Amino acid sequence: MQAVRSRAALVSFAATVAALAVTPQFAAADLLAPDSTASDGAGSARTLYVIMAILAALIVIVVFAAIVRALRTRSTTIEAGEDARRTRGTGSVQLRVGAGLGVLAIVLFVVGIIFTGKASEVEASANPPITIKADAQQWLWRYEYPIKEPSEDGFSADQAYSYQELVVPVDTPITLDISSTDVLHSWSVPALAPTAEAVPGIEGEVNFTATETGTFEGRSTRFSGPGYPTMRTRVIVVEPDEYEAFVKERIDGIKQARAAVQDRVQSGTAPGVRFQTK
């Protein structure tokens, strides 16, 4: 009876391993996320992820192998008519296993520090750095681009901003000053930069330099209320001249909208103004 149970357990373990191997969600290609990186910092983070995934897989394999070996040994012992012996660890075995785990933990700690530091570094570039303000709110991202030429009275006529979509130039160091107007949010675009928290009353930052043009999807990874599923973001990396054209277009659009409102106010056709001007 014991032999039958041991065989059943062994078959169960083998079936589990086979199912994990053929299931797409657990395939090696899917583990190595993100699929591609577009900055050196994201590449370092991805490398660290790969290292951790491989080590985790090796640990799982060793544990499975030990369990299978124990089951096979027990099954063989029972079939031979011998009493199954309880496995006991000796002091020397415990010492070797503990030392090995300790060394592995130290190595992982050092590797984590090195690659985390690399992921936070901003590569030198011939293009001047740009600082963009990113404000999170329920449930969208507002990006405010740097002022080119502030007016003398302090009113920013040349302020450009966008919602949800962030446009940045390629090969340019970007610093995002991140904050929140209400609750906790998190900014995550894995192909470009590490995740950054948006905390009310505290300004954090994330740095990256995109090395290729394209569109990179992101989202908030922290639940922030019923509208959370719609809180997505997109980073569009373009050539520097395209970035300048985008900022100019945004500024021109804002100026036109402001002028249109002012015209309606002066003509008395704006809501709530018409009756006051008569």
URZI-V766673 format. One record per residue. N is the residue number from 1. OMEGA is omega in whole degrees, 0 to 359 (* if undefined). BURIAL is # if it has 24 or more other ideal C-beta (glycine too) atoms within 12 Angstrom, else .. Layout:
[[N:OMEGA:BURIAL] [N:OMEGA:BURIAL]]
This chain:
[[1:178:.] [2:180:.] [3:179:.] [4:179:.] [5:180:.] [6:178:#] [7:180:.] [8:178:.] [9:179:.] [10:178:#] [11:179:.] [12:178:.] [13:180:#] [14:179:.] [15:178:.] [16:179:.] [17:180:.] [18:179:.] [19:178:.] [20:183:.] [21:184:.] [22:180:.] [23:183:.] [24:183:.] [25:182:.] [26:179:.] [27:183:.] [28:182:.] [29:181:.] [30:179:.] [31:185:.] [32:180:.] [33:357:.] [34:184:#] [35:179:.] [36:179:.] [37:182:#] [38:174:#] [39:182:#] [40:179:#] [41:178:#] [42:177:#] [43:177:#] [44:178:#] [45:180:#] [46:178:#] [47:178:#] [48:178:#] [49:180:#] [50:180:.] [51:180:#] [52:180:.] [53:180:.] [54:179:.] [55:178:.] [56:178:.] [57:179:.] [58:179:.] [59:178:.] [60:180:.] [61:180:.] [62:180:.] [63:178:.] [64:181:#] [65:179:.] [66:179:.] [67:179:.] [68:179:#] [69:180:.] [70:180:.] [71:180:#] [72:179:.] [73:180:.] [74:180:#] [75:179:#] [76:181:.] [77:181:.] [78:180:.] [79:179:.] [80:178:.] [81:180:.] [82:176:.] [83:178:.] [84:181:.] [85:177:.] [86:181:.] [87:180:.] [88:178:.] [89:178:.] [90:180:.] [91:181:.] [92:178:.] [93:179:.] [94:179:.] [95:180:.] [96:180:.] [97:179:.] [98:179:.] [99:179:.] [100:179:.] [101:178:.] [102:178:.] [103:179:.] [104:180:.] [105:179:.] [106:180:.] [107:179:.] [108:179:.] [109:180:.] [110:179:.] [111:179:.] [112:179:.] [113:182:.] [114:184:.] [115:176:#] [116:176:.] [117:179:.] [118:180:#] [119:182:#] [120:182:#] [121:175:.] [122:182:#] [123:177:#] [124:183:.] [125:177:.] [126:180:.] [127:180:.] [128:180:.] [129:180:.] [130:176:#] [131:182:#] [132:180:#] [133:180:#] [134:179:#] [135:177:#] [136:175:#] [137:180:#] [138:0:#] [139:180:#] [140:176:#] [141:176:#] [142:181:#] [143:181:#] [144:185:#] [145:185:#] [146:180:#] [147:178:.] [148:183:.] [149:179:.] [150:181:.] [151:184:.] [152:182:.] [153:178:.] [154:178:.] [155:184:.] [156:177:.] [157:183:.] [158:179:.] [159:179:#] [160:177:#] [161:179:#] [162:179:#] [163:176:.] [164:181:#] [165:177:#] [166:179:#] [167:180:#] [168:177:#] [169:180:#] [170:178:#] [171:180:#] [172:177:#] [173:181:#] [174:173:#] [175:176:#] [176:172:#] [177:190:#] [178:176:#] [179:180:#] [180:179:#] [181:183:.] [182:184:.] [183:179:#] [184:173:#] [185:174:#] [186:181:#] [187:184:#] [188:171:#] [189:190:#] [190:183:#] [191:185:#] [192:189:#] [193:175:#] [194:180:#] [195:179:#] [196:181:#] [197:173:#] [198:186:#] [199:179:.] [200:177:.] [201:180:.] [202:180:.] [203:176:.] [204:179:#] [205:174:#] [206:183:#] [207:175:#] [208:174:#] [209:180:#] [210:183:#] [211:178:#] [212:180:#] [213:179:.] [214:180:.] [215:185:.] [216:186:#] [217:178:.] [218:181:#] [219:172:#] [220:182:#] [221:179:.] [222:180:.] [223:186:.] [224:178:#] [225:186:.] [226:179:.] [227:183:.] [228:182:.] [229:182:.] [230:184:.] [231:179:#] [232:175:#] [233:182:#] [234:177:#] [235:180:#] [236:181:#] [237:184:#] [238:175:#] [239:182:.] [240:180:.] [241:176:.] [242:177:.] [243:179:#] [244:179:.] [245:179:.] [246:180:#] [247:180:#] [248:179:.] [249:179:.] [250:180:#] [251:179:#] [252:179:.] [253:179:.] [254:178:.] [255:180:.] [256:179:.] [257:179:.] [258:180:.] [259:179:.] [260:178:.] [261:180:.] [262:178:.] [263:180:.] [264:178:.] [265:182:.] [266:180:.] [267:179:.] [268:180:.] [269:179:.] [270:180:.] [271:178:.] [272:183:.] [273:186:.] [274:184:.] [275:180:.] [276:184:.] [277:181:.] [278:*:.]]
